[in-house]
Amino acid sequence: MFEKILIANRGEIALRIVRACREMGIRTVAVHSTADESAMHVRFADESVCIGPPAARDSYLNIPAILSAAALTGADAIHPGYGFLSENAQFARIVAEHGFAFIGPAPEHIRLMGDKVTAKSTMREFGLPTVPGSSGALPTEEFARAAAQKIGYPVLIKAAAGGGGKGMKAAFNDEELREAYQLARSEARAAFGNDDVYMEKYLVRPRHIEVQLIGDTHGNALHFGERDCSIQRRHQKVIEEAPSPGLNADQREMIGALAANVIRKFGYRGVGTIEFLYEDGKFYFIEMNTRLQIEHTVTEMITGIDLVREQIRVATGLPLSYKQEDVQFQGHAIECRINAEHPESFIPSPGKIAGYHAPGGLGVRVDSALYDGYRIPPHYDSMIAKLIVHGATRNECLLRLKRSLEEFVIGGIQTTLPLHQRIIAQPDFINGDYDIHWLEKFLGRG
Ligand code: ADP
């Protein structure tokens, strides 16, 4: 087992990893920018190293500085968390070349799934159904128009290097397509330094359903059921739940087994998620995330399994400690992502926390690096807390979520807590009757 892990991340996920390490008797090294000197992950880790100025490219994305910190502190593994360098195949390769273990999949698997065009064709070969779309990248507007004629409107232009919903534009006719194509390309260029785009049929009322997976280096692969992440704004998840109110037990078992089988054939090591859109009883693969996800928590709540612990174990070369039949689902869990943003305009609201009280009690979990008096720096993602609630039934979970949101106090800044209160009071949400466009429509109604 590893003796010391360096965590190349910040915020709640760095803290989440520190917690898993503590319980496993593994020492931790936090890295941080100058803006994060008093951050919670720095305080809770056994050691810390400052790796650069506030801008992420100079600190949390600074590969030489991170490797130096690992060498300096004698760490034997690096956990990338999510975001930042977590899906950077080159980073995974350099980490291994320098004699550290990378807590994640093999670099070639990260690269394969990082390009969404090759990811789709690979998954099709493995037998997963995909959304009808262009067979490859679309180099010009003419190619895009021809593809749209073939697929039929509405269509969605997506960035091959996509992530975080960036570089994604829908078009309902030729005229809209021209603008969507140019916009998607320039957004993709700005966000990923790669303006390759491809096209898919734009599904009008799908749910986003993803399967949590893990594989080890002994040929084992498991699924932990699905999560429903259809409550989204700008293609970004806002609320996630497990199990999905839209699936029955047979569909759950079918898609879980199918996805686990794919990563087993792949020889995939580590945690990963295969994402699908689900419409009219059919699943369509959209992408695979080769890392721990923000919403892994809801799966932990209904399975009682510590996914970070399993992730670390398989990275050391140990076999999985569970078999598929050991993975049992109990009750229901919902997660709300709480952002430091105005709840209506969504304008970021960094600043100093004045008054903080996290909800508690049976079935309530808060993953956050906030504390009273903490100053949220303006340089990073605006997500500041995850409230995760578990109940024996979905109804119990909803009642618990309502009272937990009421208890949650985050003073001094604007947060999206009121937005979550509004969403969970809606009959559609209470009935589990929503798709990926529901939240945008709800917000549009004002
Ligand atoms: P990213 O990598 O940017 O997160 P994804 O491919 O995972 O992109 O898609 C993010 C979200 O965008 C999905 O959860 C869904 O809401 C929406 N989306 C993606 N593909 C389609 C599609 N073909 N039709 C409709 N919505 C889509």
Residues whose N, C-alpha, C, O or C-beta is under 5 A from the ligand:
A	BS01	ADP	V131 L156 G162 G163 G164 G165 K166 E200 K201 Y202 L203 H208 H235 I286 E287 I436
